[in-house]
Amino acid sequence: MAKTFFVTGTDTEVGKTFVTRALMRAAKEAGKQVLGYKPVASGCELIDGSLKNEDALTLQAESSIKLPYAMHNPFAFAPAIAPHIAAEQAGEVIALPRIAEGLTRLRETTADWIFAEGAGGWRLPLGQGHFLSDWVKKEHLPVILVVGARLGCINHALLSLEAIRHDGLVVAGWVLNRVDAHMSHYEENAATLKQLISAPFLGEMPRLTEDEAETAEGFIDLAPLLK
């Protein structure tokens, strides 16, 4: 059965997809067949008659095995708002069993590793009192935290790690992503994070242009995940 990692972030817009793609590429370089999974996505466009999300399309394109879009992203909503609100507006329920079923189907393929990317931060509400983290807990998935380097990130990172561990999950590693190119005292903040975070450090992603990001390689160290 494919080993599955859940990729979460310290907040929304911290580069989870950018980092997940980098993780997938590094895994392929290590000889793994990989798949990307985006259980819930809002901010989707109508493409070929169905709603599709840019981030989920990125994960689909980076996957080693060609599968239908819906297998990568079972819940897709048009408005770029919190998914539980988008689902309510669409008259849908984001059901945890359907998310679990989607992962099971991916695990039935020949993939070695699956990277499941969350939406927003760790405690993402899905509606009806449920959170996406409830599913991660039920699956006992090791978690990779993407820390978006900007003002306040140390607090956000430590609180996220505390919540993940409080939920009884293993933090498989963390990645620092420089989302704010003009962050004051970036190096000092990065050093503080590396000192305070007691989890494997998987890499540091620099601030890249969109074109540079398309070909970005060599920033991820998968060694801790290969153990």
C-alpha positions in Angstrom: 0.0 0.0 0.0 1.3 3.5 -0.9 2.8 5.5 1.9 0.8 8.7 2.3 1.9 12.0 3.6 -0.5 14.9 4.5 0.9 18.3 3.6 -0.5 21.2 5.6 0.5 24.8 6.1 0.7 27.5 8.8 -2.0 29.4 7.0 -3.6 29.8 3.6 -1.4 31.1 0.7 1.9 29.7 2.2 2.8 27.7 -0.9 1.5 24.2 0.0 1.1 23.3 -3.7 4.5 24.7 -4.6 6.1 22.6 -1.9 4.0 19.5 -2.6 5.1 19.6 -6.2 8.7 19.9 -5.1 8.2 16.9 -2.8 6.6 14.9 -5.6 9.5 15.7 -7.9 12.1 14.8 -5.3 10.3 11.5 -4.7 10.3 10.7 -8.4 14.0 11.5 -8.5 14.4 8.9 -5.7 12.7 6.3 -7.9 9.2 6.5 -6.4 5.9 6.5 -8.3 3.9 9.3 -6.8 0.4 10.6 -6.8 -1.1 13.9 -5.6 -4.4 14.2 -3.8 -6.3 17.4 -3.1 -9.4 16.2 -1.2 -11.1 19.6 -1.0 -10.6 22.6 -3.1 -12.4 25.9 -3.6 -11.7 28.5 -6.2 -12.3 26.3 -9.2 -13.0 27.0 -12.8 -15.3 25.2 -15.2 -13.1 23.3 -17.6 -14.4 20.7 -20.0 -17.8 20.8 -18.3 -16.6 20.2 -14.7 -15.1 22.3 -11.9 -11.3 22.0 -11.6 -8.8 23.7 -9.3 -5.5 25.0 -10.4 -3.6 23.5 -7.4 -5.2 20.1 -8.0 -4.4 20.2 -11.7 -0.8 20.9 -10.7 -0.8 17.8 -8.6 -2.4 15.7 -11.3 0.2 16.9 -13.8 3.0 16.0 -11.5 1.7 12.5 -10.7 3.4 9.5 -12.1 0.2 7.7 -13.1 -2.4 9.2 -15.4 -5.8 9.2 -13.6 -9.1 11.1 -14.1 -9.2 14.5 -12.4 -11.9 13.6 -10.0 -9.6 10.9 -8.4 -7.2 13.7 -7.5 -9.9 16.1 -6.2 -13.3 14.7 -5.1 -14.7 18.0 -3.7 -14.4 21.0 -6.0 -16.2 24.3 -5.5 -16.3 27.4 -7.6 -16.0 30.4 -5.2 -12.6 31.1 -3.7 -13.9 31.1 -0.2 -13.7 28.8 2.8 -14.7 25.3 1.5 -17.4 24.7 4.2 -19.1 27.9 3.2 -18.7 27.1 -0.5 -20.2 23.6 0.1 -23.2 25.1 2.0 -23.8 27.5 -0.9 -23.7 24.6 -3.3 -26.0 22.5 -1.2 -23.3 19.8 -0.7 -21.9 18.1 2.3 -18.1 17.5 2.5 -18.3 13.9 3.7 -15.2 12.4 5.3 -16.1 8.8 4.0 -15.9 10.1 0.5 -12.5 11.6 1.1 -11.4 8.3 2.6 -12.7 6.4 -0.3 -10.8 8.7 -2.7 -7.5 7.9 -0.9 -8.3 4.2 -0.9 -8.7 4.3 -4.7 -5.4 6.0 -5.1 -3.8 3.4 -2.9 -5.1 0.6 -5.1 -2.8 1.9 -7.9 0.9 1.1 -8.3 1.9 4.3 -6.6 4.6 4.1 -3.9 3.9 7.5 -2.3 0.9 9.7 -2.1 1.1 13.4 -1.1 -2.3 14.6 0.1 -2.5 18.4 0.2 -4.8 20.2 2.6 -6.5 23.5 2.2 -5.8 26.5 4.4 -4.2 25.6 7.7 -4.4 22.5 10.0 -7.8 23.1 11.5 -9.8 23.5 8.3 -13.6 23.3 9.0 -15.6 21.2 6.6 -19.0 21.9 8.1 -21.3 20.0 10.4 -18.7 20.2 13.1 -16.1 18.3 11.2 -12.5 19.3 10.2 -10.2 18.0 7.5 -7.8 17.1 10.4 -10.4 14.6 11.6 -9.8 12.6 8.4 -6.0 12.9 8.8 -6.3 11.6 12.3 -8.5 8.7 11.3 -6.0 7.7 8.6 -3.0 8.2 11.0 -1.1 10.0 8.3 2.3 11.5 8.9 2.2 15.2 8.4 4.5 17.6 6.6 4.2 21.3 7.6 4.8 24.1 5.2 5.9 27.2 7.1 5.3 30.4 5.1 8.1 32.7 6.0 6.5 36.0 6.8 5.8 38.1 9.9 4.2 36.0 12.6 5.3 32.7 11.1 7.1 31.5 14.2 4.0 31.7 16.3 1.9 30.1 13.6 4.4 27.3 13.1 4.7 26.4 16.8 1.0 26.5 17.3 0.4 24.3 14.2 2.9 21.8 15.4 1.4 21.7 18.9 -2.1 21.1 17.4 -0.8 18.3 15.1 1.0 16.5 17.9 -2.0 17.0 20.2 -4.0 15.1 17.7 -1.6 12.2 18.1 0.1 12.5 14.7 3.7 12.3 13.7 5.3 15.3 12.1 7.3 13.7 9.4 9.1 17.0 8.5 8.7 20.6 7.7 9.6 23.0 4.9 10.3 26.7 5.0 8.9 28.6 2.1 9.9 32.2 1.6 6.5 33.6 0.6 7.5 37.2 1.5 10.6 38.3 -0.4 10.9 41.4 1.7 10.5 39.8 5.1 12.5 41.7 7.7 15.3 39.7 9.3 14.5 36.5 7.3 17.7 34.7 8.2 17.3 35.3 11.9 13.7 34.1 11.8 14.7 31.0 9.8 17.4 30.3 12.4 14.9 30.6 15.2 12.5 28.3 13.5 15.2 25.6 12.9 16.2 25.9 16.6 12.7 25.7 18.0 11.1 23.1 15.7 11.8 19.5 16.8 11.0 17.8 13.6 13.1 16.8 10.5 13.9 19.8 8.3 13.2 18.9 4.7 14.3 22.0 2.9 14.1 25.7 2.4 12.3 27.1 -0.7 13.5 30.5 -1.9 11.3 33.1 -3.4 11.0 32.3 -7.0 9.3 33.7 -10.1 6.5 31.7 -11.6 8.8 30.5 -14.4 11.5 29.6 -12.0 9.0 27.7 -9.8 8.0 25.6 -12.8 11.5 24.0 -12.9 12.5 24.3 -9.3 14.5 21.3 -8.1 17.1 20.5 -5.5 15.6 22.3 -2.6 14.1 19.3 -0.9 15.9 16.6 1.2 13.8 13.5 1.3 16.3 11.5 3.5 14.1 11.8 6.7 11.1 10.4 4.8 13.0 7.5 3.3 13.8 6.0 6.7 
